[in-house]
Amino acid sequence: MPLIQVKTSVSPPESTVIESLLTTLSGKLAGHLGKPESYVMTSFDADVKMTFAGTFDPVCYLEIKSIGSMSPSQTESMSKDFCQVIEDKLGVAKNRIYIEFADAKGSMWGWNGRTF
């Protein structure tokens, strides 16, 4: 059930760029967590009114959730990888990207009429 949500203040790029971003993040998240990509969900929200360091310069917030626990080495590796992807695909500087990692209990995540 890994999930990665992207919220950014930048204007929406062309749909092909969004699709490329989401499929790239999906594959990378599955790889980092060692989970099947068939369970990974991605989402993208652009043009969100956001500030960082008191300015409206381009900014991005990512939220990553997964059942189980993510180790510090995994989150560090994901932070480096995903910040680079966001910078490359959306042009948001790495120092204007926050990522929140959250471990979820299986009983707190529903799918297909049941919980994990």
Backbone as JSON, one array per atom type, in Angstrom:
{
  "sequence": "MPLIQVKTSVSPPESTVIESLLTTLSGKLAGHLGKPESYVMTSFDADVKMTFAGTFDPVCYLEIKSIGSMSPSQTESMSKDFCQVIEDKLGVAKNRIYIEFADAKGSMWGWNGRTF",
  "N": [[0.78, -1.2, 0.0], [2.05, 1.21, -0.42], [2.16, 4.76, -0.66], [2.55, 7.77, -2.41], [2.28, 11.17, -2.3], [2.21, 14.18, -4.05], [2.47, 17.57, -3.65], [2.5, 20.76, -4.96], [3.52, 24.15, -5.59], [3.93, 24.97, -8.14], [2.79, 25.69, -11.47], [0.61, 23.46, -13.27], [2.38, 21.14, -15.2], [2.64, 19.89, -18.62], [0.47, 17.11, -19.4], [1.87, 14.8, -20.07], [4.29, 15.12, -18.75], [3.47, 15.06, -16.09], [2.45, 12.43, -15.99], [4.81, 11.0, -16.51], [6.32, 11.76, -14.27], [4.76, 10.65, -12.15], [4.77, 7.87, -12.78], [7.5, 7.37, -12.65], [8.04, 7.97, -9.93], [6.42, 6.02, -8.76], [7.6, 3.54, -9.53], [10.16, 3.88, -8.39], [9.52, 4.16, -5.65], [8.44, 1.64, -5.05], [10.73, 0.1, -5.49], [12.55, 1.14, -3.55], [11.24, 0.37, -1.2], [10.97, -2.33, -1.48], [8.59, -3.51, -2.25], [5.75, -4.77, -4.11], [5.02, -3.04, -7.13], [2.44, -3.07, -7.92], [0.86, -2.43, -5.77], [1.35, 0.22, -5.23], [0.39, 3.63, -4.93], [0.02, 6.8, -6.45], [-0.18, 10.4, -6.37], [-0.89, 13.72, -7.59], [-0.86, 17.13, -7.06], [-1.06, 20.3, -8.31], [-0.32, 23.84, -8.47], [-0.92, 24.65, -5.92], [-1.49, 26.86, -3.3], [1.21, 27.86, -1.56], [3.75, 28.53, 0.87], [7.23, 28.87, 1.64], [9.85, 29.39, 3.8], [8.91, 31.94, 4.04], [8.37, 32.88, 1.49], [6.84, 32.86, -1.8], [8.13, 31.46, -3.73], [8.78, 28.69, -6.0], [7.79, 25.6, -4.56], [7.62, 22.39, -2.94], [5.88, 19.63, -1.53], [6.08, 16.41, -0.33], [4.43, 13.44, 0.56], [4.9, 10.4, 2.02], [3.72, 7.24, 2.58], [3.66, 4.04, 4.14], [2.98, 0.62, 4.88], [4.31, -0.96, 7.67], [7.7, -0.53, 8.72], [9.89, 2.1, 7.91], [13.29, 2.32, 7.48], [15.92, 4.46, 8.8], [18.01, 4.6, 6.9], [16.66, 3.93, 4.56], [14.79, 6.07, 4.34], [16.53, 8.22, 4.1], [17.8, 7.62, 1.67], [15.57, 7.64, -0.03], [14.8, 10.33, 0.22], [16.95, 11.71, -0.98], [16.8, 10.64, -3.6], [14.09, 11.2, -4.44], [13.94, 13.99, -4.16], [15.71, 14.76, -6.15], [14.37, 13.83, -8.43], [12.04, 15.44, -8.38], [13.2, 17.98, -8.63], [14.35, 17.71, -11.2], [12.08, 17.13, -12.84], [10.08, 19.04, -12.21], [11.36, 21.39, -11.63], [11.71, 22.45, -9.1], [13.73, 23.61, -6.56], [15.92, 21.57, -4.6], [16.27, 22.39, -1.96], [13.87, 23.46, -1.34], [12.01, 21.6, -0.87], [10.04, 19.54, 1.06], [9.73, 16.4, 2.68], [7.55, 14.11, 4.06], [7.67, 11.2, 5.89], [5.77, 8.39, 6.7], [4.96, 5.7, 8.72], [2.57, 3.16, 8.58], [0.11, 1.28, 10.35], [-1.02, -1.95, 9.48], [-3.67, -2.52, 10.09], [-4.82, -0.07, 10.0], [-5.17, 0.71, 7.43], [-7.16, 0.48, 4.69], [-8.29, -1.66, 2.01], [-9.8, -3.02, -0.82], [-12.14, -3.83, 0.48], [-11.3, -4.74, 2.93], [-8.78, -4.75, 5.56], [-5.2, -4.29, 5.72]],
  "CA": [[0.0, 0.0, 0.0], [2.81, 2.46, -0.42], [1.52, 5.93, -1.25], [3.33, 9.0, -2.49], [1.48, 12.31, -2.72], [3.02, 15.34, -4.4], [1.77, 18.85, -3.68], [3.47, 21.77, -5.36], [3.01, 25.46, -5.94], [4.16, 25.25, -9.56], [1.66, 25.47, -12.38], [0.64, 22.1, -13.8], [3.06, 20.94, -16.49], [1.87, 19.08, -19.57], [0.05, 15.83, -18.82], [2.91, 13.78, -20.27], [5.28, 15.33, -17.7], [2.86, 14.55, -14.86], [2.41, 10.97, -16.09], [6.18, 10.52, -16.37], [6.68, 11.96, -12.87], [4.07, 9.69, -11.3], [5.24, 6.51, -13.03], [8.86, 7.31, -12.13], [7.95, 7.88, -8.47], [5.82, 4.73, -8.41], [8.62, 2.51, -9.66], [11.22, 4.11, -7.41], [9.01, 3.87, -4.31], [8.38, 0.17, -4.94], [12.11, -0.38, -5.37], [13.11, 1.53, -2.25], [10.58, -0.34, -0.11], [10.95, -3.76, -1.75], [7.19, -3.94, -2.33], [5.29, -4.81, -5.5], [4.48, -1.79, -7.63], [0.99, -3.23, -8.09], [0.2, -1.86, -4.6], [1.76, 1.61, -5.06], [-0.5, 4.67, -5.42], [0.64, 8.12, -6.54], [-1.1, 11.49, -6.69], [-0.21, 14.97, -7.92], [-1.64, 18.36, -6.98], [-0.25, 21.46, -8.68], [-0.91, 25.16, -8.3], [-1.35, 24.77, -4.53], [-0.93, 28.06, -2.67], [2.14, 27.41, -0.54], [4.95, 29.33, 1.13], [8.35, 28.22, 2.32], [10.8, 30.43, 4.2], [8.27, 33.24, 3.91], [8.22, 33.32, 0.09], [6.0, 32.07, -2.69], [8.95, 30.81, -4.75], [8.34, 27.3, -6.18], [7.96, 24.74, -3.41], [6.98, 21.08, -3.11], [5.73, 18.8, -0.34], [5.78, 15.02, -0.62], [4.02, 12.62, 1.69], [5.12, 8.99, 1.7], [3.2, 6.34, 3.62], [3.83, 2.62, 3.85], [2.74, -0.3, 5.99], [5.58, -1.47, 8.18], [8.56, 0.56, 9.16], [10.94, 2.52, 7.01], [14.52, 2.55, 8.24], [16.57, 5.74, 8.51], [18.78, 4.54, 5.65], [15.69, 3.97, 3.46], [14.24, 7.42, 4.18], [17.6, 9.09, 3.59], [17.97, 7.29, 0.26], [14.4, 8.13, -0.75], [14.84, 11.78, 0.2], [17.92, 12.09, -2.01], [16.28, 10.22, -4.9], [12.86, 11.89, -4.82], [14.24, 15.42, -4.35], [16.33, 14.9, -7.48], [13.31, 13.65, -9.44], [11.19, 16.64, -8.36], [13.98, 19.07, -9.21], [14.48, 17.46, -12.64], [10.8, 17.12, -13.57], [9.25, 20.22, -11.93], [12.19, 22.58, -11.49], [11.71, 22.96, -7.73], [15.04, 23.38, -5.94], [15.9, 20.57, -3.53], [16.17, 23.03, -0.64], [12.49, 23.94, -1.18], [11.18, 20.38, -0.88], [9.9, 18.78, 2.3], [9.15, 15.06, 2.54], [7.11, 13.49, 5.31], [7.59, 9.75, 5.83], [4.88, 7.91, 7.74], [4.69, 4.27, 8.8], [1.17, 2.9, 8.89], [-0.25, -0.07, 10.79], [-1.86, -2.62, 8.5], [-5.08, -2.45, 10.49], [-5.27, 1.3, 9.8], [-5.18, 0.99, 6.0], [-8.13, -0.39, 4.04], [-8.2, -1.92, 0.57], [-10.56, -4.14, -1.35], [-13.14, -4.23, 1.44], [-10.72, -5.25, 4.18], [-7.58, -4.01, 5.92], [-3.97, -5.05, 5.59]],
  "C": [[0.82, 1.26, 0.0], [2.07, 3.56, -1.19], [2.51, 7.07, -1.28], [2.44, 10.09, -3.07], [2.41, 13.49, -2.94], [2.11, 16.56, -4.42], [2.81, 19.91, -3.99], [2.78, 23.08, -5.72], [3.18, 25.78, -7.42], [2.89, 24.99, -10.36], [1.74, 24.06, -12.95], [1.41, 22.03, -15.12], [2.16, 20.14, -17.42], [1.57, 17.71, -18.96], [1.1, 14.74, -19.0], [4.0, 13.9, -19.2], [4.74, 14.79, -16.37], [2.85, 13.03, -14.87], [3.8, 10.38, -15.91], [6.65, 10.64, -14.92], [6.06, 10.88, -12.0], [4.53, 8.25, -11.54], [6.68, 6.33, -12.53], [8.84, 7.14, -10.61], [7.4, 6.54, -8.03], [6.86, 3.6, -8.44], [9.72, 2.64, -8.62], [10.76, 3.78, -5.99], [8.93, 2.36, -4.08], [9.77, -0.4, -4.73], [12.73, -0.07, -4.02], [12.54, 0.69, -1.1], [10.57, -1.85, -0.3], [9.54, -4.33, -1.79], [6.75, -3.95, -3.78], [4.69, -3.47, -5.93], [2.96, -1.87, -7.82], [0.2, -2.69, -6.9], [0.48, -0.36, -4.42], [0.72, 2.56, -5.68], [0.26, 5.99, -5.42], [-0.44, 9.16, -6.79], [-0.29, 12.77, -6.87], [-1.19, 16.13, -7.86], [-0.72, 19.53, -7.28], [-1.02, 22.74, -8.39], [-1.5, 25.35, -6.89], [-0.71, 26.03, -3.94], [-0.1, 27.64, -1.47], [3.24, 28.47, -0.35], [6.0, 28.44, 1.76], [9.36, 29.32, 2.59], [10.23, 31.82, 3.95], [8.09, 33.75, 2.49], [7.29, 32.38, -0.66], [6.8, 31.47, -3.85], [8.52, 29.35, -4.86], [8.73, 26.41, -5.0], [7.21, 23.43, -3.65], [6.97, 20.34, -1.77], [5.35, 17.4, -0.79], [5.41, 14.31, 0.66], [4.14, 11.17, 1.25], [4.64, 8.15, 2.88], [3.41, 4.91, 3.17], [3.52, 1.81, 5.09], [4.08, -0.9, 6.39], [6.42, -0.29, 8.62], [9.64, 0.82, 8.12], [12.17, 2.85, 7.86], [15.09, 3.93, 7.91], [17.38, 5.72, 7.21], [17.85, 4.56, 4.43], [15.17, 5.39, 3.26], [15.3, 8.39, 3.67], [17.8, 8.87, 2.1], [16.79, 7.81, -0.57], [14.41, 9.65, -0.84], [15.77, 12.28, -0.9], [17.35, 11.82, -3.41], [15.08, 11.06, -5.33], [13.07, 13.4, -4.97], [14.85, 15.67, -5.72], [15.28, 14.78, -8.57], [12.44, 14.91, -9.52], [11.93, 17.82, -8.98], [14.07, 18.92, -10.73], [13.16, 17.64, -13.4], [9.99, 18.4, -13.39], [10.04, 21.51, -11.77], [12.16, 23.21, -10.11], [13.06, 22.61, -7.1], [14.91, 22.42, -4.76], [15.73, 21.19, -2.15], [14.8, 23.67, -0.4], [11.52, 22.77, -1.25], [11.21, 19.78, 0.52], [9.29, 17.43, 1.98], [8.78, 14.56, 3.92], [6.99, 11.99, 5.07], [6.72, 9.28, 6.99], [4.69, 6.4, 7.62], [3.23, 4.09, 9.21], [1.01, 1.46, 9.4], [-1.17, -0.67, 9.73], [-3.34, -2.51, 8.82], [-5.66, -1.05, 10.28], [-5.32, 1.69, 8.33], [-6.11, -0.01, 5.33], [-7.9, -0.52, 2.54], [-9.08, -3.13, 0.25], [-11.55, -4.71, -0.32], [-12.61, -4.83, 2.73], [-9.52, -4.38, 4.54], [-6.37, -4.93, 5.72], [-3.59, -5.66, 6.92]]
}
